[in-house]
Amino acid sequence: MTVATPKFGMGASVLRKEDKSFITGQGRYTDDIVVAGVLHGYVLRSPIANARFTIGALDEAHAAAGVHLVLTARDIEHLGDLKSGAMQKQPDGSRAPTRDITILCRDHVRYVGDAIAFIVADTRAQAQDAAELIEVDYEDEEPVVDTAAALDEDAPLVWPDLGSNRAFVYHVGDEEKASQAFGKAAHEVSISFRNNRLVSNYMETRAAIAEYNPENEHFTLTTGSQGVHSMQNILASQVFNIGKDKLRVITPDVGGGFGPKTFVYREYALVMEAARRLSRPVKWTGDRTEHFLTDAQGRDNVVKATMALDENGRFLALKVDLTANLGAYISQYGPFIPFVGVSMSTGVYDLPALDVKINGVYTNTCPVDAYRGAGRPEAAFLLEKLVDECARKLGLGRDEIRRRNFIRPEQFPYTTPTGRTYDVGEFEGHMNQCMERADWAGFDKRAEEAKARGRIRGIGMATYIEACAFAGSEPAHVTLNGDGSVTLAIGTQSNGQGHATAYAQFVAEKLNLPIDRIHVHQGDTDRLEKGGGTGGSRSIPLGGVSASRAGEDLAEKIRKIAADELEASAADIELENGKARIVGTDRELDFASIAKAAKAPDDLQGFGEFVQDEATYPNGTHICEVEIDPATGETLLVGYWIVDDFGATVNPVLLAGQVHGGVAQGAGQALTEDTVYSEDGQLITATFMDYGMPRADLLPDIHFETRNVPSKTNVMGIKGAGEAGTIGATPAVLNAVVDALWREYGINHVEMPATPSRIWQAIQEAGA
């Protein structure tokens, strides 16, 4: 039996309804908004990575043209710090103390870009000019920037009162069980590497506008975010000590988020405080260099990992020693990122024992927090790099060693040594399918042809699994409007994913209504009481199911009203194209008439809330083929294939876009992107001239398909897809590069990013 895909419902390849406004310049981002009487703010930032400081006289700055306000730490002592509640328990059961982010530094700066003063003037240029009139006397101290050196005995201390740069110690797994397994092992294979630090370069830099009404002491903050409700909670309760009803947070269009736009930053509190003092709107827009210097960065781990194997290449135990750089302060979720990452340390493999030690460290660098995947890409890279090395050391095929160790379908539900419970999975199935699509068996012939042209080829794979759509919910509300259209309100926040289309599809399927008649509203705390925001690939698995349920709830109410008006049974009412009709007749009412016939507002409102008790676990296989010019080290991606298991597909077009974007970011980490600080703490890669963003010509055509096994955790079978491309891409690309170098030169390691110079240097050293 063949079931037709609904025209607008789940599974349909509906083009994004929001794109017309974006591509015609009608998008409405924070910096586009003009508020009458607005003033402009500028942050004076530290040019030194570690120093005590004093601020001299401010008279010149106050008197400068156009200046209305100059704030230093002394002026805002009543404001609370930005705190993190994400510290996990240490082995002794304690939680390490945090080092919170002050709104303005009091007497010590701890990284280049740390905030010292806030100047408000008629224009940004005037505020910047005034900032240059502020004299700051710095007493330099030696910084520490290198993750690997942060715990050295002679390392400078970011926080001297702690006596160490160690922020926390975590332990995951069973040390005794792992040690016993290592004692029985026939083989031990180790790797050491650095997971390079990244800057999340979204299209739209951060901006914020604050307005204040002195009559009712009420703030309105407009800013790009990944969820307005967490912004409201933190700013109201932690920083300003006011009721949530005294702060409205609005998020218009957002040009990319990738994690770092989740967080509350200093500038949001500063524009609010300035607006309150001046009774004028105050706006701040960051430039790209400020973004590089101050927006939360990602990754930056130093890792040593060892696998114990038996004589047949079966994994027995994994030991990991991981040092995670947190930067100068504890950011919002910073301590949780390595913890959640190592919870996925065993990946898709039946690996019975695990022993992971994590040291979080402070350095004189920008704080580190969640970046697309947030710990899971780091875990997948570690494991897939190590599995490839195990295959080389044992003389096994990379696919064969994976087959021997995959969790088998009959083992589900499967609980990992870290307590993760996978509901379903057919890992060998998607690996085999991806290998077939990539013509893995024909690679040797392609490698020979490349060698005849003076090039070397490599092929690499990654079989990954991630945890996302974590336990929780995302309520959805739908309303039938007077004109017969429908509005959905939900507390996630689109950053470019296509929520207006995807959510509309869920509702359209229940109401049988064209999606252009369904309006999606996000990003306003006054319109919706609560919301969990966007992150962790949660929007569609949680919010989508809730939207579907809200649509069904409204559909039932519409049928009931129509049945009363048409003197029929609700069971005999069908909905089609904005009309309610008695089945088999021409007697009908359009939705606008039904809206007028409602006796109470609640009759026109639907609600849905799906509560999920466990995470979902998307998984898949990425295969990448590369060609390297040994004379220059230049690497070309000449083929890329993906077979993913996302449980269910909502919209193939949107899904492909998410995966392609993730691959670009993952390949960028593997080959081009790196955040580099000098020994004295200066950010060397602070512009696009220095930071190697992936470009369109980096990527080949990507073959993408799904082999879905519906989730048993999610009622619609959806697992989530927003981060998966990034998680699979980095190890697949790097493994392909190493495969090429191993085949020709016996090189089994190159640090990321594997730039032409690094590859060329490795080849020269191998030849020497």
Helices and strands as residue ranges (DSSP letters): H 19-23, G 30-32, E 39-45, E 51-55, H 59-63, E 67-72, G 73-76, E 108-109, E 115-121, H 124-131, E 136-140, G 147-149, G 160-162, E 166-173, H 175-183, E 187-198, E 207-213, E 218-223, H 228-233, I 234-240, G 244-246, E 247-250, G 260-262, H 266-278, E 282-285, H 288-294, E 298-309, E 315-327, H 336-342, E 353-362, H 376-394, H 398-405, G 409-411, E 414-415, E 421-422, H 427-437, G 440-442, H 443-452, E 456-465, E 472-473, E 476-480, E 486-490, H 499-511, G 515-517, E 518-521, I 539-544, H 545-566, G 570-572, E 573-576, E 579-582, E 588-590, H 591-597, G 601-604, E 605-608, E 611-612, E 619-628, E 635-645, H 652-671, G 696-698, E 702-706, H 724-745, H 756-767
